[in-house]
Amino acid sequence: MTDSIRDRLWTAEIDAQSYAEPADKYQAALMEQYKVYVEMADRVSGRRMLANTFFLSLNTAVFTVIGVFLQHKHQGAPWLLVIPLIAVVGQCAAWFYLVRSYRQLSTAKYEVAGLLEEKLPASPYWRAEWTALGEGKDRSKYWPLSHLEQGVPILFAATYIAGFLLAVTT
């Protein structure tokens, strides 16, 4: 395993000779661009986690409100619950698509970072790390978090729908 990672880590076309005098400035500029780009990719992940925190907090608050209302018997028509149901399922859909969008953006950013790494002496993210993680195909090594993240809004939406159906049928 280590040998296959080593083979994927180093860029064969780049060696010490690639850093001869005129190439030094080019390599320095490329390295600076790469550092900035990887930092931006990391910030996308941070924003994704912030969005998940927001939606988890929002849904926790919704469940708290539901719990408070369930303590008191209401005489209103149960079909009136359709309005809040649409709102909460709608925000779950927004959450789902936001997570999906962040996943697509991260995928593109790391692909571009990998292409930049082709011009650097090493390819730690794109080739080496991804090989070490079994390219996301072996769950015992790595299971992309975005797969789990997209399931959470679906779970909340299903729970809201089930609760609504229970409320209108009882």
N, C-alpha and C positions, 0 to 999 in steps of 0.2 A: 504494500500500500504506500509506504513512504517513498519508494522509487517512482511510482506513478505520479505522486504529488510533486516530487522533485522535477520530474520531466515536464510537468505542466507549469511549474513555478517560473523557470528561467526562460526568457525569450531568446531563442537561438540566434536571431539576426542581430542582436545587440551584444557587444562585447566591449572590452576596454578600448579597442581601437576606434569605437564609435564616438569616443569622447575626445578625439583630437581637436586641436585649437578651435576651428570655426564651429564645430559641432557642440562645443561646450555651452554656448549661449542658447542654442536651440534646445539642448537637453535640459538646461536649467529652466527655460520658459515652459517646456513641456511638463516638467516635474511640478512646477508651480501651478499650472493649469490643472494637472491631475489632482493635486492636493485640494485645491479649491473645489473641484468637481466632486470628489469623494466626500468632502465636508457637506456639500449641498445635498448629496444623496442621503447622508446621515440625517440631515435636517428634515428631509421628507419623512423619514421613519419616525422622527420625534413628533412631527405634526400629526402623523397617523395615530400615534399613541395618545396624543392630546385629544384628538377627535373621539377615539374609543373611550377615553375617560369621561368626556362630556356626555356621550350617549349612554354609558353605563350609569352615570349619576342621574341623568334624566329619567331613565327607566326605573331606577331604584326609587326615585321620588314618585313616579307614577304608581308603582306598586304600593308605596306607603299610603298614598291618597286612596287607592282602591281599598286597602285594608281598613282605613278609617271609615269609609263609606259602608263597607260590609258589616261593620259593627252595629249599624243602625238600619232598621228595616225601612225601606223607602216605598211609598205607595205609588210612585210615578210609573208611567208606561215603560216597560223594559226596552221598547224599540227606540226610545230616546238615547239609549246607550250607543246607537249606531254612530252618532256624531263624534263622541270621544274615541270610539273604536277606529274610525277613519283617520283621526288625528294620530293616534299612537301607531297604527299600522303604517301610515304614511311616513312617520319619522323613522320607523324601522327600515322601510324601503330606502329612505334617504341615507341612513347609516350604512346599509348593505352596499349601495352603489358608491358611497364615499370610500369605503374600505376597498372595494374593487378598483376604483380609480387610483387610489394610493398604491395598490399592488402593481397595477400596470405602469404607473410612473416609476416606481422603484425598479421594476424589471428593466425598463428602458434605460434608466440611469446607470444601473450596474452593467448593462450591456455596453453602453458607451464607455464606462470606466474600463471595461475589459479591452475595448478597442484601443484606448489610450495606453493601456499596459503593454500592448504589442510593441510600442516604441520605447518601453522602459526595460531595464535589465531584468526585472522580475514581474510576475503576474500573480501577486498574492491573493487578490479577491476573485478574479474572474476564473482563472484556471486552477490554481492550487487549492484554494479553500473549497471551491465548488466540487472538485474531485474528492477532497477529503470528506465532504458531506454526502458523497454518493450521488451527487447531482440532484438531490431532492427526491430520489426514487426509492430509497431505503429508509423507511420510517424509524428503524432502530438507530440510524445515524442522525437523521434530521428530517423533521416534518415542517414544511414552511408554515409559519405562524398565520399567514394570511388565510390559509384553509380553515383554521379554527375561527379566526376573526369574522369571516363571512357567515359562519354558522350561528353566531351569537344573535345577530338581529333577526334571523329566521326563527330561532328558538323563542325570542321575545314575542314576535308577531304571532306565532302559533299559539303561545300561551294566552295572549290577548284575545285571539279569536275563540279559543276553547272556553275561556272565561265568559265571553259574551254569549256564546251558545248556551252555556250552563245557566247564565242569568236569565235568558229569555225563555228557556224551556222549563224552568222550575218555578 
